[in-house]
């Protein structure tokens, strides 16, 4: 039987909130709603090492993702 993760609320890091990263809050909320708590932890870890170039490409990539998901 799969081990269930405890339901925890993960709040956005202050540096991401300060930079106006609305996409971060939206994705985190989606992961929480879907119960993807390990995904949130991986997402957080990836964001800690995101380069400036990656950070600059992210909004456009998210817009493209939004269009593809619709």
Steps between C-alpha positions, in 0.01 A plus 500: 500500500634844410602723783285812510671834545377714783291790381705811550456848371813631335528875478693678225852605587533870572750558217255364243209696642710818504589451133131484407512137392124445477564184299676349802197548723265363233708188439552439870125529560434257215748247642342534846147457362611188313677366810840509328700589809823335383467694173489823700822405678671423168364822350641697794839329465516576127412863558786536748751430223320673213744709301417855394470385138256225599307742719465741206372224266253360749208745453491445122525124546211511747289701255567234237407227747175682578409511132579131452296395802188691394 
